Amino acid sequence: MRDALGWDVTAPEMPLLGWSISKQTNHLLMYMDKGQYDLVAGSSMGGLAAANASSLRPNAEFRLLLIAPAFGLADHWDGMEDSGRRAWKLTNQRRYKGFKHDIMLPWEFMESAEKMSWPIPRHQTTIIHGIHDEIVPIRCSRKIAEKCDFVELVEIDDHHRMKKSLELLPSVVSGLM
């Protein structure tokens, strides 16, 4: 956004406080409570954190841009067998490898995901989501868009990383603002 639109951009390092959605949401709220932002944008887990921040700060004045947000985060672990979930809870760790990460997730990751996977944004929101997303199914963003009159869903011919669609961001943001 900084280069494309010439805007000032604050980009918090989301996992600084931890990988759970509650910790990432709290990290984002620390920034939001200190300053005034016209737009809060996030991708994947960052998008879910931004949506949670919106639901927790309904009186703040900003707009949301969510890029392939991880709505339904807890549901994406449903394929895990009961024995795997029990082991995770018992040992308090589950290895996650993906997107250049190799981390151990504590059970708190799942506990917060179960509470914070389906926030209702309270601000004007545009969601951009690829119809071929193999990580977060587009049906999750459709579910949120159907519930909220002020949420616009832009479905694009892309995957989770949105590499083919980055050039769309300036026009989408301009339309949102």
Secondary structure as UniProt FT lines:
FT   HELIX           2..5
FT   HELIX           14..17
FT   HELIX           21..34
FT   STRAND          39..43
FT   HELIX           45..56
FT   TURN            58..59
FT   STRAND          63..67
FT   TURN            71..72
FT   HELIX           73..77
FT   TURN            78..79
FT   HELIX           82..91
FT   STRAND          94..98
FT   TURN            99..100
FT   STRAND          101..105
FT   HELIX           107..116
FT   STRAND          125..130
FT   TURN            131..132
FT   HELIX           138..147
FT   TURN            149..150
FT   STRAND          151..156
FT   TURN            160..161
FT   TURN            163..165
FT   HELIX           166..168
FT   HELIX           169..176
//
